[in-house]
């Protein structure tokens, strides 16, 4: 999860990497609408969006998705 420096309605935008099902990987930006975070746009995965990464992990089917802070 990347917390963007860009803000919508006073809250930082959230960006996550999405892939699977045969679709090309892309980043998805979520913005705050006043009550909830909602999906707003897709961005190519060839460039990591600006912001601070807070959760990262490797997907493993036997252990789930371990989440660790990223510096």
Backbone bond lengths (Angstrom), bond angles and torsions (degrees), N, CA, C in turn:
res aa  C-N    CA-C-N  psi(-1)  N-CA   C-N-CA  omega(-1)  CA-C   N-CA-C  phi
1 X - - - 1.443 - - 1.522 107.65 -
2 X 1.309 115.89 129.53 1.456 121.77 177.56 1.520 107.88 -110.09
3 X 1.318 116.22 128.26 1.463 121.13 174.29 1.523 106.02 -96.73
4 X 1.324 115.10 113.85 1.454 121.74 -176.53 1.526 110.96 -75.49
5 X 1.331 115.83 155.89 1.458 119.92 172.75 1.525 110.24 -77.94
6 X 1.327 116.92 -17.71 1.463 121.20 177.43 1.524 108.94 -74.65
7 X 1.334 116.12 138.52 1.461 121.15 -176.85 1.528 110.50 -121.33
8 X 1.324 115.96 148.00 1.457 122.88 174.90 1.519 107.61 -129.40
9 X 1.315 116.71 124.26 1.473 123.40 -178.44 1.526 111.49 53.29
10 X 1.347 115.85 37.34 1.451 121.40 175.60 1.523 115.60 86.54
11 X 1.322 117.99 -3.30 1.471 121.45 -178.41 1.529 109.18 -116.77
12 X 1.344 115.40 142.89 1.463 119.87 178.55 1.522 110.26 -65.21
13 X 1.342 115.81 141.06 1.459 120.51 173.73 1.525 108.55 -69.92
14 X 1.323 116.55 149.58 1.464 122.79 178.21 1.517 108.39 -113.86
15 X 1.329 116.17 138.19 1.460 121.19 -178.14 1.516 108.52 -128.15
16 X 1.322 115.48 134.44 1.468 119.55 179.07 1.521 109.86 -135.01
17 X 1.316 115.65 152.51 1.457 121.88 177.37 1.516 108.11 -86.12
18 X 1.323 116.86 133.93 1.460 121.40 -179.82 1.522 108.41 -128.06
19 X 1.326 116.44 134.00 1.465 121.30 177.77 1.516 108.71 -157.26
20 X 1.325 115.01 169.27 1.455 120.10 176.52 1.518 111.77 120.94
21 X 1.320 115.65 167.34 1.454 121.27 178.30 1.517 113.56 66.52
22 X 1.324 117.08 20.19 1.453 120.93 -179.88 1.518 113.91 86.55
23 X 1.324 117.32 -8.00 1.466 120.32 179.18 1.522 110.28 -79.14
24 X 1.332 115.96 150.32 1.458 121.08 175.75 1.522 109.63 -66.85
25 X 1.318 116.63 142.23 1.467 121.03 177.93 1.524 109.93 -62.86
26 X 1.322 115.49 143.30 1.461 120.96 176.63 1.522 108.16 -152.34
27 X 1.331 114.74 158.74 1.456 120.24 172.99 1.523 107.94 -90.78
28 X 1.320 116.00 143.21 1.461 121.57 178.29 1.522 107.90 -119.68
29 X 1.332 115.67 124.85 1.470 121.22 179.26 1.519 109.22 -96.50
30 X 1.346 115.57 131.71 1.457 122.63 177.03 1.526 107.93 -114.02
31 X 1.328 116.73 136.01 1.462 121.39 178.83 1.522 109.38 -120.29
32 X 1.316 115.57 157.92 1.462 121.63 -178.87 1.526 108.69 -87.53
33 X 1.335 117.46 129.58 1.467 121.25 -177.86 1.528 113.06 -100.99
34 X 1.318 116.99 9.35 1.460 121.49 -177.16 1.516 112.21 108.53
35 X 1.342 116.32 -22.76 1.470 121.48 178.31 1.525 112.43 -131.85
36 X 1.344 116.50 -35.92 1.464 121.54 -173.54 1.527 109.93 -141.85
37 X 1.330 114.99 162.41 1.456 119.96 168.17 1.524 107.63 -85.88
38 X 1.329 116.67 132.08 1.457 121.92 -179.83 1.526 109.95 -126.84
39 X 1.328 115.53 149.82 1.456 122.04 -179.89 1.525 108.93 -69.26
40 X 1.335 117.09 130.56 1.461 120.75 -176.69 1.520 113.98 -117.44
41 X 1.327 118.01 -46.40 1.460 118.38 -175.59 1.514 111.26 -154.63
42 X 1.325 114.90 157.15 1.465 122.46 173.53 1.517 108.08 -106.04
43 X 1.326 113.90 144.76 1.455 120.60 178.67 1.520 108.35 -131.04
44 X 1.314 118.73 145.68 1.469 120.64 179.21 1.524 111.16 -58.18
45 X 1.325 115.72 147.98 1.467 120.84 -178.12 1.523 112.35 -86.52
46 X 1.337 117.94 4.59 1.463 119.35 -178.30 1.519 113.31 -75.34
47 X 1.336 118.38 -13.63 1.468 121.77 177.59 1.530 108.55 -135.76
48 X 1.325 116.41 126.22 1.464 120.92 179.65 1.524 108.92 -71.09
49 X 1.333 118.03 127.07 1.468 120.70 179.55 1.525 111.50 -63.95
50 X 1.339 115.39 153.21 1.458 120.01 177.89 1.516 110.37 -70.40
51 X 1.314 115.47 143.95 1.454 121.72 179.42 1.512 109.83 147.61
52 X 1.304 115.92 -174.64 1.462 121.65 -179.39 1.523 109.21 -109.44
53 X 1.327 116.14 126.48 1.460 121.61 177.63 1.526 109.20 -81.02
54 X 1.307 116.62 127.62 1.459 120.40 -179.07 1.511 113.65 -111.66
55 X 1.309 118.50 -33.68 1.454 120.71 179.78 1.518 108.63 -126.92
56 X 1.317 115.80 133.32 1.453 120.38 177.63 1.510 107.69 -150.31
57 X 1.285 116.46 152.39 1.451 119.14 179.19 1.509 111.04 -174.08
58 X 1.305 115.73 170.36 1.448 122.31 178.16 1.521 108.32 -104.83
59 X 1.308 116.53 130.92 1.455 121.41 178.57 1.523 109.48 -76.08
60 X 1.317 116.11 122.77 1.455 121.52 173.46 1.518 107.64 -132.99
61 X 1.313 116.21 133.01 1.455 119.48 -175.95 1.525 112.75 -73.61
62 X 1.330 117.50 -25.21 1.457 118.79 -179.26 1.527 112.89 -84.71
63 X 1.338 118.65 -21.99 1.459 121.52 -177.80 1.526 113.20 -118.74
64 X 1.320 118.17 -0.19 1.463 120.20 -176.04 1.520 110.14 82.96
65 X 1.302 116.49 -151.57 1.454 121.30 179.72 1.521 108.45 -116.40
66 X 1.341 118.05 98.79 1.461 119.34 177.12 1.529 109.54 -69.67
67 X 1.306 117.38 129.61 1.465 121.71 178.76 1.524 109.54 -108.24
68 X 1.311 115.47 130.73 1.448 121.24 -177.74 1.520 109.24 -133.44
69 X 1.338 117.79 146.51 1.471 118.75 175.39 1.512 110.39 -64.00
70 X 1.319 116.76 143.74 1.452 121.73 178.44 1.514 108.45 -115.44
71 X 1.311 117.50 131.64 1.463 121.73 -179.47 1.501 110.96 -87.09
